[in-house]
Amino acid sequence: MNRLRNNFMPSGMLVLALLLMTFALVSCGEDDPVAPATNQAPASPLIDTDAGSPDDGALDIALGAQLHWTCSDPDDDPLTYTVHFGTATAPPAVGPAQDTYSYTPAGLVNGTTYYWRIVAADDGDMATSSAVWSFTTVAATSETVSAPGAPTGPAAGETTASLSYTATGAT
């Protein structure tokens, strides 16, 4: 029986040592195992009228209009934006993706309705499109504005003059 007891003690100590080492190894790891991150799509872009963008459906917009939007990503991924702009209700992309929140369309024409939307994409290949927005530029006026003629004055004497003019009905 004594012999049995001597064999038991080293085995019991070995089991205890293994349990302690297992506990130590497990407790040295992170407290909470983290599952692999799942990329989420960006939020839908929104018109930024505070930055000067025309609101959806706005009328009488100047020909120098600038389009502004805001957007965020729930994962804080960097975003790029593809601008779609034109006179069709499904406007085409106007160029490659950009990383800025604004676009200035060139060549706007008086009295024309333009449509635009933004596609926001993150670096994880997730993308979200805005709604299609529109605005109509100011109508052309029938009045012709011409430059004032060259001033005339005395050939000698006082050589400084003030020039003023008033334009009425100009927009």
C-alpha positions in Angstrom: 0.0 0.0 0.0 2.9 2.3 0.7 4.1 1.7 -2.8 0.7 2.6 -4.3 0.7 5.9 -2.3 4.2 6.9 -3.6 3.1 6.4 -7.2 -0.1 8.4 -6.6 1.7 11.5 -5.2 3.8 12.3 -8.3 0.8 11.7 -10.6 -1.4 14.0 -8.4 1.3 16.6 -8.4 1.6 16.3 -12.2 -2.1 16.8 -12.7 -2.1 19.8 -10.3 0.9 21.3 -12.1 -0.8 20.9 -15.5 -4.0 22.5 -14.2 -2.0 25.5 -12.8 -0.1 25.9 -16.1 -3.3 25.7 -18.1 -4.9 28.4 -15.9 -1.8 30.6 -16.2 -1.8 30.3 -20.0 -5.5 31.0 -20.3 -5.4 33.9 -18.0 -2.5 35.5 -19.8 -4.6 35.9 -22.9 -7.1 38.7 -23.6 -10.0 39.1 -21.2 -12.6 39.0 -24.0 -11.9 37.0 -27.1 -12.5 39.3 -30.1 -14.3 38.0 -33.1 -13.0 39.1 -36.5 -14.4 42.6 -37.3 -17.2 42.7 -39.9 -17.0 45.7 -42.2 -20.2 47.8 -42.3 -21.3 50.0 -45.2 -21.0 53.8 -44.9 -24.1 55.8 -43.9 -26.2 57.3 -46.7 -24.7 60.6 -47.8 -26.9 63.7 -47.0 -27.1 67.1 -48.6 -25.1 69.7 -46.6 -27.2 72.9 -47.0 -25.2 74.5 -44.2 -22.1 74.5 -46.4 -24.1 76.2 -49.3 -25.5 73.3 -51.3 -28.9 73.8 -52.9 -31.6 71.8 -51.1 -33.4 69.0 -53.0 -35.9 70.5 -55.4 -34.6 74.0 -55.0 -35.4 76.6 -57.7 -33.6 79.6 -59.1 -30.1 78.4 -58.2 -27.2 80.4 -59.5 -25.1 79.0 -62.3 -22.0 78.9 -59.9 -23.7 76.4 -57.5 -21.5 74.1 -55.4 -22.7 70.8 -54.2 -21.9 69.7 -50.6 -22.7 66.6 -48.6 -21.9 64.9 -45.4 -21.3 61.2 -44.7 -19.8 58.9 -42.0 -18.8 55.3 -41.7 -19.7 53.2 -38.6 -16.3 51.6 -38.7 -14.5 55.0 -39.1 -13.1 53.7 -42.4 -11.8 56.3 -44.8 -14.4 57.2 -47.5 -14.3 58.1 -51.1 -17.2 59.7 -53.0 -18.3 59.2 -56.6 -20.3 62.1 -57.9 -23.1 61.4 -60.3 -24.4 64.6 -62.0 -26.4 65.6 -65.1 -29.8 66.4 -66.6 -31.0 62.8 -66.6 -33.0 61.4 -63.7 -30.3 58.7 -63.4 -27.2 60.9 -63.6 -23.9 59.4 -64.8 -20.7 59.5 -62.8 -18.7 62.6 -63.6 -15.2 61.3 -62.8 -13.2 59.1 -60.5 -13.9 58.8 -56.8 -12.7 61.7 -54.7 -12.1 62.1 -50.9 -13.7 65.6 -50.5 -17.2 66.5 -49.6 -17.9 68.9 -52.4 -18.2 69.2 -56.2 -18.6 72.3 -58.4 -20.3 71.4 -61.7 -19.1 73.3 -64.8 -21.2 74.6 -67.6 -24.6 75.0 -65.9 -27.3 76.4 -68.2 -30.1 78.8 -67.2 -33.5 77.3 -66.5 -32.3 73.7 -66.4 -33.0 71.0 -63.9 -30.0 69.0 -62.8 -30.0 65.7 -60.9 -27.2 64.5 -58.6 -26.3 61.7 -56.2 -23.3 60.6 -54.2 -22.0 57.1 -53.8 -19.8 56.7 -50.7 -17.4 53.8 -50.5 -15.1 52.6 -47.8 -11.8 50.8 -48.1 -13.5 47.5 -47.4 -15.5 47.6 -50.7 -18.7 48.5 -49.0 -20.7 51.4 -50.7 -23.9 53.3 -50.1 -25.7 55.6 -52.5 -27.6 58.7 -51.6 -31.1 59.5 -52.9 -31.2 61.3 -56.2 -31.5 65.0 -55.6 -32.3 67.8 -58.0 -32.2 71.6 -58.4 -33.2 74.0 -61.1 -31.0 76.9 -62.2 -32.3 80.5 -62.4 -34.1 81.3 -65.7 -32.4 83.4 -68.3 -33.5 87.1 -68.2 -34.7 88.9 -71.2 -32.9 92.1 -70.3 -29.5 92.8 -71.8 -26.9 94.2 -69.6 -24.1 96.1 -71.3 -20.9 97.6 -70.0 -20.9 101.3 -69.6 -19.1 103.4 -72.2 -15.7 104.9 -71.6 -15.9 108.1 -69.6 -15.1 111.4 -71.2 -13.7 114.4 -69.5 -11.6 117.6 -69.8 -8.3 117.4 -71.6 -6.7 119.7 -69.0 -7.3 120.6 -65.4 -8.8 118.1 -62.9 -7.7 114.6 -63.8 -9.6 112.6 -61.2 -13.2 111.7 -61.6 -15.8 109.5 -59.9 -17.8 107.1 -62.0 -21.0 105.5 -60.8 -23.8 103.6 -62.5 -26.9 101.8 -61.4 -28.2 98.5 -62.9 -31.9 97.9 -62.3 -33.6 94.5 -62.7 -30.3 92.7 -62.7 -30.2 89.2 -61.1 
